[in-house]
């Protein structure tokens, strides 16, 4: 954990400044529990992985219990207790997934090893059609960024997350005000130190995909990622991962870590899976320490069982419904296009629909579908109402156009 990360985390979540190290363990500092002889690793569940080592002769663990969050099983941890009276429980929690980037000569070698021919063709198609339709720019922001540019990206970052989880109708902890303020504060300083980065996909200078990453030695951690759901047809998530792999290869990184949490896409892209564990150290000679440690182990094991039953996802959906003013999820429109049999000249530009307006969101989605399917350039598209009350529109482009039908 970097000094900056620790200091900013403490400012947001440990205003008492009570964290301290212990001699029997290096690499970590701990926060004391208010009432119990329990000490919790600084950073708690916000980190993307904790590493530490045990020392042989120190005895300052006596009559205490220590909880360490988020220890990846692939980390090299020197965790064998040196003292007979030092016990440990390990509770498996979230799954993790990573790509061993250094095992591949280039991106083509990785794709050949990981995906079928049809899947490789699809991935290339997503990237090609995205760049064909829009004014796309990719940028890895690291080491140097003005505060104004950072604020601009982070504002769009938050907006895209809100938009994404509004669509999913589920609560996202990252958007909790306290958590988001922490990420906002810590990321800027760490970007300047080259210990964090923002990978941004721009469409005509406007962020449509943002990924917050942390860097540690030869590993890039994908911490938070989001894309504009309006572009879902173009699979921005897949495009982002391709670009992150390419960047890792260029920078001689060994690992791209998708971090904790199960998502189907991670299983498709990863070359290795692992687990996050909570490590609970206790004094075997202390009854109180043993009881606290066992209670923690039991609590986290039960919590993981509930997580595997998707109880946590149901809980987040429930909290979203309780907090949201929207009663029902908006239904998505479906589109059908009939190519024009002859060129149509539409001179009434006053009747042309501005599909960039929020009020015309569904028309924009219709246009995005059209440019994806026909590999058209967005700037060459004009839309006119044919019978808007029936969901019928006329799309004109440099290559002809189509009658568009929108249904729900």
Secondary structure, DSSP 8 states (H G I E B T S, - for coil): --HHHHHHHHHHH-TT---EEETTEEEEEEEE-SSSSEEEETTGGGSS----EE-SS--TTTT-EEEEEEEETTS--B-S-SSTTEEEEEEEEEEEEEE-GGG-SSHHHHHHHHS-HHHHHHHHHHHHHHHHHS-EEEEEE-S---HHHHHHHHHHHHHHHHHHHHHHT---GGGSHHHHHHHHHHHHHHHHTTSEEEEEEEETTEEEEEEEEEEETTEEEEEEEEE-GGGGGG-HHHHHHHHHHHHHHHTT-SEEEEEES--HHHHHH-SEEEEEEEEEEEETT-HHHHHHHHHHHHHHHHHHHHHHTTHHHHHHHHHHHHH-S--S-----EEEEEE-SS------GGGB--TTSGGGHHHHHHHHHHHHHHT--GGG-EEEEEEGGGTEEEEEETTEEEEEEEE-
